[in-house]
Amino acid sequence: MKNMNACILNMLFICCAQFTVASEIFAMCYMPELDHKLTGRQAIDEDVDGVVDLINNYAEQDHQKIVLVPKKFRRDYIQDAVTKKRLFVACLGNRIIAYKKLFCVTDEQELDDLLSNELRIKGTNPVVSGVCALPNLVKQNIVPEVAQLVNVMPVTYVYTGADFTYPGYRGMGINPQLTKYALNAVTETVVKEVAQRKSTHLALINGLVFSNAGKEDDLLGGRMGGIVRAFMPFASAVAQASGCAAPCELMMSRHYAFKPTFDPEAQECKPLPEKESVPGYGCLVACALKRAQADEAGK
């Protein structure tokens, strides 16, 4: 039955057309054995309570892997993400079984906080860095100084943050497909940001705790392999819409960082000190946005 469910779930998620309206349902399929339809969408106000229930009843068990603010602040935290159109959900019938936070970072102060404090991509040498040729992701190591160059270039950043799938539905491709949909949903915003910033690079940033990251020197280890493979078609779509050539390589790096960790019963929304936090990596995957040769010739 589990294999059958996996096959059905992998088939039912439909690739969305570019610039899909984010609030639209991205897939729908009737599952006789579950007597429900599986849907996914950008989260709306009516989803807030369902996401909070999923966190309080199940995600709490994974608190060492995902960021969970104190219980007192969870509803406001989720409502804020929904209001800012940063949260995506998968539902089975009326029940939310997965969520994903992902957005284009357009606020300079927020971006600096993510890069400098949370992920520590900015201002620290990477633990490991490399360039992966596309499409086969053949890796070549590079020196830290080269990896740091991205910090002095005009870059448009997409942040992929907390996600969780109800344990009974893991291994069925729900989270990867929700991630693909979320990336598709932010494509239009990202293209506009690329034009406004005159970005020469596009980057995806995220955090991973050690237990989700695989071997330290493996840039594609753990969950990062799936994240990179979701980023590849997204980067190509952004490049095409921006009048740029398709990326031919990805630059990647990992930096020592700590997952923001909170006391669930705390009365203030303040992370615990580093010595009480979960260690991990701040991760970056970036590609160059090079203007097509025809455009360059016409300048």
N, C-alpha and C positions, 0 to 999 in steps of 0.2 A: 504493500500500500504506500509506503514512504517513497519508493522509487516512482510509483505512478503519480503521486502528488508532485514530486520534483519535476517530472516531465511536463505535467500540465501547467505548473507554475512558470516554468521556463518558456513555455510556448505562449502563455497568455499575455505577457508584457509586450506591448506593441511599441515599436520605435515611433516617437512623435516627430511630426514635421518641424522643421526649423522655425523658431520663434512661436511655438505653441503658447496659447494663453495659459498662464500658470495655474489658474484655478480649475481648468478642465480636468476631468478624469482621464488618466492616461491608459487605462486598460480595464476591461470588464470581461469576466468569464464565469459562467455557471458551473459550479463544482458539485455534481450529484452526491458524491460521498460525504460532502460537508454541508450540503443543502444551503449554500450561500454563494454570493458573488464576491470575487476579490477585486478591489478597486484601489486606485492610488491617486493622489492629488496634492496640490499645494494646500497646506493646512488652513482652515478657516476658524473663525471664532468658536463655532460649535464643536470643534475638535479639542479644545483646550482641556476640558475635564477628562476626556478619554486619554490624552497623552499623559496627564498628571497621574491618572489611575495606573497606567502602564508603568510609569516610573516608580510610584510608591509600592506597587504590588510585586513587580518583577525586576525592573532595572536596578533596584536597590541591591540586588544580589550581585550585580556586576560593578559595584561602586569602585573597585580597584582598577577598572579599565576605562570607565567613562566619567565625564564630568557631571556631577549631581550637586546642585546648590542645596542649602539647607531646606528642610521640608516647608518651613514657614514662607519661603520665597519662591517655591517651585511654580505655583500657579502664575504669579506675576512674571516670572522668568519665561515661561512658555507663552504667555499672552503677548509679551514683548516680541518674541521671535515670530509669532503668527502675524502680528500687526505689521512688522517690518518685512513680511513675506520671505522669511528665512527658514521656514520649517515645512517639511513634506511628510506625508503619512501614507501608509498602506492599511487598508481596512478589509476585514472579512465580514461581510454583512454590515452591521452597524458598529462592529467592534474594531478598534484600532489595534493592529498587531505589530506595527513597526513605525519608527519615525527617523527622520534624517534632517540635520541642520546643515545648510549650505547656502553661501551667498557671495556676491561680488563685494569686495571691501572698497567702499568709496570714500569713507571718512578718514582723513589723514591721521587724526589722533588715535582712532581705533586701530588703524593699520600699524602705526608705530608701536602701540601697546602689544599687539599680536606678535610682531616680528622681534621686538626687543625684549619683552618681558615673558610672555607666555611660551612662545616657541623658540626664542633665542637664536633665530636665524640671522638676525642682524647684530653685528658686534662680537660674534664668537666664531672661532674657526670650526669647521665641520669635523665630526668624528670620521666621516668617510664622505667622499664626493666622487662623482664620475659623470661621464657622458655616455648616453645609450643611443646607438644608431637605430633609426626606425626602418622597417617596421618590426624587426626581430629583437630589438632591445639588447643588442650586443654591447657590452659595457667596456669602457676604457677609463681607468682611473685618471683623475686630474689633481693638480696640487690645490691646496686650500685657497691660495690667492686668486686662482681663476674662478673658483666657486663663489668667492665674495664679490666678484665684479657685478653680479646681478643687483647688489644692494646700491650701486651708484648709477644704475640705468633707470630710465622711465619704464616701470613695470605695472601691469594691471594684475591684481591679485584676486584669486577666488579662494575662500576659506571653506574647507569641509570639516565640520565639527562633529558633535556628539550624534551617535546613532544607536539604535537598539531594535532588536527583533525579538518578539516573544519566543522563548526557548523551543516551544513545540513546533515552530515553523522555520527554524533555522536550516541552512543547507539546501534551501529550495530556490535560491537566487533572488529572493525578495530585496535584500539590501543593495546588491549590485544594480538591479534594475531601477530601484528608487533613486540611487545615485545618478544613474544615466539620465533619468527623467529630470532630476533637479538641475543637473548641468545644462540640459537642453532648455529648461525654463529660464535660466539666467543668461542665456546666450545673447539675447538682444541688449540687455543691460551691459554685459561685458564688452560687446562691440562698440557701444556708445562710449564706454569708459576708455577703451583703447584709442578711439579717435580724439577724445578730449585730452587725454594725457600725452598723446602722440607716443604711445608706448612702443618700445622696441622689443619687449618681451611680454609673455603671458606666463603666469605662475599659479600653481595650485599649492596651497600650504595646509598642513594638518599636524596634529600631534598623535603620537603612538606611545603607549607604555611598553616596557621591555617585553612583556608577555605576548604582545600582539605584533612585535616587530621582527621576529626571526633573528638570524645571526646579525651581530652588529655591523659587520662589513658587507652585508648583502643589502644593497639599496632596493632590491625588489622583494626582500624577505617579508614574511608575515603577511599582514593585510595590505602592505604597500603595493604588491604586485597587482592586485585587483584595482586599487585606486589609480595606478598609472595606466592600466589598460582602459579604464573609463575615461581618463583624461585625454588619451590619444585622439579619438574621433572628435571630441569636443574642441581640442586645440586646432584640428584641421578645419572644423566648421567656422571657428572664430577667425582663423587666418583667411579663409576664403571670403567671408563676409567683410573682412577689413581690407580686401584687395591685396593680400599677401600670399606668398608662395606657401605651399604645404610644408610644415616642419619636417626636417630630415633627421633631427636628433633632439634628445631631451637632456638637459642638465639636471642632476639630482644631488642632493646633499642631506645629511643627517647631523643634527646638533643636539648635544645633551640639554635636556630640559626636564621640567617636572609637570605632571598633570595637576591642574588646579584642583586641590582637594579640600573638602569642607566637612565640618562636623554637622551631621544631619539634624541635630537638635539645636544648633546654634541660633541665637537670636539676632545675629547680624550676618550679613552676606559677605564674609571676609575669608579668603583662603587661609588654610593652616600654614605654618612655617614650612620651609623646604624640608627640614629634617622629619616632618610628619607627613610629607606628601609622597606621591608615587612617582618614581623616576621613569624617564622615558626619553623620547627624541622629539625635537621639532623637525619636521620634514618639508622639503621643498622639491618640486619638480617644475621645471621651466623650459620654455622653448622660445626661440627667436621669432620675431614677426618681421620678415623681410619682404619689402615691397616687390611685387612681381617685376620682372625685367622690363616688360612693356611700359609699366608706369615709370620706372627709373629712367628709361630712355626718353620719355616724354617730358621730363622735368627740365 
